[in-house]
Amino acid sequence: MSGSFVRTCSSTCPRCGRIVRATIVERAGDLFMLKSCPDHGVFDLLYWKDASLYRFAQSVSAKGFRCEPPVCAEGVRCLRHLDRTTTVMLDVTGRCNMRCPICLAGANDGKRADLALAEIDSFLPQNTSASRPNLCIIGGEPTLHPDLPEIIRLVRARGYIPRLNTNGIRLLNSSYRATLRKAGLDWVILQFDGFDDDIYRKLRGAPFLDKKLRMVDALLADGFRVQFAVMLVKGVNDTEFDRLIRFALDKGVFWLSFYPNAAVMRHDLASEVTHVSEAIDALERSTAGRVSRRDLMDTMRLLSTAHRLTGREILRQKLSVFPVVITKTRDGYVPITRLLRPLELAKNASAAARLARETARMWDFERRGMPRDVVVVNIERFNSAHTIDLEEASECHMCWLTPGGTVAYDIYNCITRATCR
């Protein structure tokens, strides 16, 4: 075994999906996963680029619920993940009105029919826990589901805050937006990858920039809270961080989630897998140091302390999410953790005072959103289907709700959805 030993875990064979034991080692500053399958031999795969970043994230991460053993990886269903989940995912259709070269959902594979409203009604539990107030309606493209307004009403009636994850094409129709708004939808996660049509040609197969910009204006004008979901691919759109942050602060988009490309489901650009450390370096370059690796680390330390003091699950730090909260200033923007430094505080006293007045709203951001001049930025790592760590994946803050129970987020993406179990 080449490299220094880090730990062992459960993983899967990259070829057949069999659950196997794996060893993680450090080699030349990166982490590699070594595992073997009785049928397909030995695999030596890059698991995590930049071992120092991994060690930091591990140092501030708190253990969450772990399904021991991770039975959802074996096709066994349970509801135990709901106890510590902050976001529940509901996959309502496998159909989509686009054919993106990269698709974490593997949409249009012909294997997943629309979930019937009555079926959703039969397995959607009442939300009685403050730790899981959100339910993300996703697909495929969920706006293709004929009963989407009724699904939104049902989700509201069961005590969840519905979030719609969409490419936004159908939301260009004003009457359809009004129907969803009336049903109780106010939070839209819009697929938005940058400000150049070449980006959309490469990632989405067609130029969509003009439509995306019109979608944003229409959604905000109708009073929706808007979050961007950005598929991040190095060499394609990893220079867009600064423009996206400024755009979000100017328009009132309250959340930017960046998803570095991973080998999950349909990934025609798998040769361009983008690691979290590469995304963080690109963030620092693109913003000319206005947001740095240190800012993300300071944010994680602060949130980790807040979690220990309050026990609030949304604050629990994980190996998969690297957050920073940014506010507008007179000369641009600044991570709010920098305002804890005396010189930055003096320089941005008015911004700090404004944030102090908005503390209550920010604490209840899931229900009320962020102030207009604040944006949350997440860089979120997906476990690859090739190097998934099942123990880590089972501690995820998100889970999928299925007719048979719950499945941890990455286990569903890498195993359940791929096999349609």
N, C-alpha and C positions, 0 to 999 in steps of 0.2 A: 504494500500500500504506500504510494508516493504521497508525501505531504504530512503535515502535523495534524494529529487527530483533534477534532472539535467535538463531535457528538455522533450518536446514532439516532435513527428515526425510521418510521415506516414510510414507504413510497410505493410506486407502481412501476412495472415494466413499461418502458416507452412504446413497446410494440404490441403487447397483448393485454396490458392493464392489470396483470396479476399483482396482488399486493406482496411486496418483498421488503426485507430489511435493507437499510442503506446506511452508509457511513459518510459523514461530511468531514472533509479535510481542508486545511489551508495550504495553498501552494502559490508562491510568488505574489502574495497579497490579495488573492481571490479565494473563494470557497468553491470546492468541487464536491459533487455527490457521486459516490461509488456504490454500485449495486449490481446484483446478478440475478438473472432469471434462469430457471432450469431448462427452459426451452429456447431462450434467445441470447444467452451468454452474458458477458460482463459489459457494463456501461460506466464510462467515466465522463461526467457532464459538468459544465460550468453551472453552478447553483446560484452564486451571489457574487457579483463583481464589486470589489472593495470590501475586504473583510473588516476594516476598521469601522466602516459605516454600519455593518451588521452588528458588530460588538456594541456600538453605541446604542442602536435601536433596541437591542436585547437588554441593555442596562436600564433603560427607562420603561420598558414594557412590563405590564403587570399581567399575571396569569388570569385568564378568563375561564369561562366554562369550557371543559374539555370532555367530549364524548369518548369515554374510555371503555373498550377500544373504539376507534372511529367507525362505528357500525354503519353509518350512512354511506361509507365508502364501499361497504359490502352489500348494499341494496336493502339494508334493514332500516325501517323508518321509525322515528321517534319524534316527540314534541319537546325534548329537553333543551334544544338550542334556543327556544323562545325565551327561556328564563333570563338569558343574558344578552339578547340580541337588541341592537339599536335600530336596525332596519330589516324589515321582512321583504323579501322579493317574491313577486308573483308573476310567473311566466304564463301569459294568457294565450299566446299564439306562436307558432313557428314560422308564420308567413311574414313577408316583408315586401315593400314596394321599391326596394333597392337591392342591388347585388354588389356589396362592397368587397373589394379584394381582401380586406381584413374584417372579420366579424367574430367577436367572442361568443356570439350565440349560435353561429353556424346556421343562420336563418335560411329559409327556403330549401332545407334539406329534405322536405317531404315526409319527415318522420313524426312531426308533432302537429296534431290537429288543434283547432281552437278549443280551449276549455269552455264548457257550457256554463252559463250563469248558475244553473241549479247545482252543478258540481262544485263550483266555487263556494256557493252558499253552504254546501254540506260540510266542507272542511275548513272554512275560514273561522278561526276561533275568536271569541270576544277578547278585546285587548283590555286587560286589567292591570298591566304593568307599566309604570312610568318609564321603564328602560327601553321600551320598544313602541314608540308612538307613531313611527312611520311605516308605510307600506308602499313599496315601489312597484308599479305596474309596468311590466316590461315584456319583451318578446324575443325574437322577431320584432315586428313593428306593431305595438298594441293598438294604434288607432285604426288598424284594419279589422279589429274585432267588432262585430256588429253590435255587441251589447256593452261597449265600453262605458257609456254614461250610467248604465245600471250597475256595472261593476264598481264604479266610483261611488255611487250612492250606497251600495252594500258595504264597501270599505269604511265609509264615514259612519254608517250605522253601527258597525262593529267596534268603533272607537279608535280607528287609526287615522293618521293624516295621509291621504293618498298623494303619491308622487308619480308623475307620468314620465317615463324614459322614452324619448321619441326622436326620430330624425326630423320631425316637424313639417313634413310635406303637407299632410292633411290639415295642419293648423293654419295654413294660409287661407283657409276658408273661414270667413268671419262667423257665419252661422254655426259652423261646427265648433269653433272656439266658444261661442256663447252657450252652446248646448253642454259642453264639458264644464264650463264655469258654473252654470246653473245646477249641474249635478253635484258640485262640491269640490271641484278641482281648483287649486290655486298655486300648485308647485309643479313646474315643468322642468325636467332635465333635458336640455336640448343638445343634440349632437352638433358640436361646432369645433372645427379643427384648425381654423386660422383665417387669414385674410388674403389668400391667393388662390385663384382657381386651379393652379397646378397642384396645390395640396389636395384639393377635392378630386381631381382627376386620378391622382395616385392612390388615395385612400378610399375614395367612394365611387370611383369609376366614371364620374361626370363632373362638370363645373356647376357648383351649387352656391357660390358665394353670394350672389345677388339675392337668391331665395332665402338664404340663411339670415342676411341682414334684414330683410323684410319681415321674417318670422320674429326676430328679436323685437323690432319696433312694435309689431302688432301685439305680441304677448304682453309686453310691458304696458302698452297703452290700455290693454284690457284688464290690467291689475294683477296679472300673474306674477308670482315670484319665479325668477329664471335662474337656473343653474346650468353651466356649460359642462358637457362631458367631452373631453378632448383626447382623442387617440393620438398618442405621441410616438413618432417614429424619427429616430435620429437621421439627419440628412434630408428630411422631408419638411417637418414643421417645428423642429426644436429651436428655431430662432424667434418663435412667435410669443414667447412668454410676456415680454414687455408690452407689446401691442394688446394682448389679451387682458392684461391687468389694467392698463389705462382705459381700454374700452369698457371693461366691466365697471370701473369706478365712475366713468362718465355717464354710462347708461343706467346704472342701477342693477346690473347683474350681480347677485350676492354671493355666488359660489363658482369657483373654477376647479374642476376635478380633472387631473391629468393622468392618463392611463398609459404608461410605457408599454409598447407593443410586446406581447409575449406569445409563446407557442401554445395557443388555446384555440380549439375548434378550427375555423377557416382562417388561415394565416399565410396567405400567398407571399407575404413579405417576411417570412420567418427568418430569412438570412439577415434581416435588419432588426433582430430582437434588440430592444432598448432596455438597458438596466437602470434601476433607480438612481444609482450613483451618476450615471451619464445624464439622466434627466436633471438632477440637482446641479451638476456642473453647467448644463445648458441654461438653466434658470439664472444662475449667477452671471454667466456671460451675457445673456440676452438683456438682463436688467442693468448691466454695467455695475454690478455690485450692490445695487439698491436692495436686492434680496440675495442672501448668501446661504451657504450651508450652515454657518453658525446661527443664522436666524431660525432655520428649521429646527436645529438642535435646541436652541433656547426655548422655542415654542413647545417642543416635546417635553422638555424638563418642567416647564411651568404647568402644562396640562397634567403631567404625571403627578406633580405635587397636589394639584387641585383634586385629582382623582382620589389620592390617598386621604385627603381631608374630607371629601364629600361622599365618596363612594359612587358618584354618578357615572354610569357606565359609558356614556358618550365621551367622557374625558379619558377613558382608559387607553393608554398608548400600546400600540401593536407593532409587530415587525413589518406590517404591510402598508402602513399609512404614515406619510411624512407631511405634516401640516404647517402652515404659517398663516397668520391673520394680518392683513394689510389695510392701512387707512390712508385716505387722501390727505395731502399736505399742500401748502402754498406752492411748493416747488416740485410737486409730483406725488410721491407716495412713500410710505415707510412701514416696515413691519412693526406692529404695536409693541413687541417685546423690546425694541430699541428705545421706546419711551421710558423704560425703566432705568436707562442710563442718564445721569444728570445732564450731560451736554446735549443729548438728543431731546430730552424733556424741555430744556430751556429753549432750544431752537424751534420746537413744535408745541409750545405751550397751549395754543388755541386748539390744536387737534386733540391733545390730551384731555383738555377740559371738556371738549365735545364728547369724547369717548366716555368720560366719567358720567356724563348725563345719560348715556345710552346703555349703561351697565346692565340694567334689568332686562332690556330688550335683547341684548346679546346673550344673556344667560338663557333666555327662552327662544333662541333663534329657530329651533325646529318648528315652532308654531307661529312665530312672528316675523321670521326673517332677520336679516342684518340691517343696520342703518344704511342709508343710501351711500354713504362715503366709506363703507367697510366692505371688503371682499375676503372670503376664506379661500385659500389655495391649498389643495391637497395634491400630492404626488402619490398615487396608489399602486402598489405592486401586486400583480397577479401571480399566483403560483402557476408555473408552467406545467403543462401536462407531462412534460418530460422529467421534471425535477420536483414534483410536488412533495412537500413534507406533510404527511397526513395529520400528525400531531399538531403542528402549527396551524394547518388549515382548519382543524376542528375548533380552534379557539377564535375564529373570525367573529367580528362584530356584526356580520350580516349572515342571514340564512335564507334559503329558499323554502317556500311553503308549497308542498305538493299534496295530491290527494291522499298519500299514505303517511304524511308527517313532514318533518323538516330535514333539510340537508344543508350542511355548512357551505358557504358561498363557493369557494374554489373547488371543493369536492364535487359539487353539482356541475360546475363548468367543465372540469377535467374528466370526470368519471360518469356521473349520472346522465347528464345531457348527451354525452357522446355515445352512450349505450342505450339511451332512452329507457332506463330502468325506472 
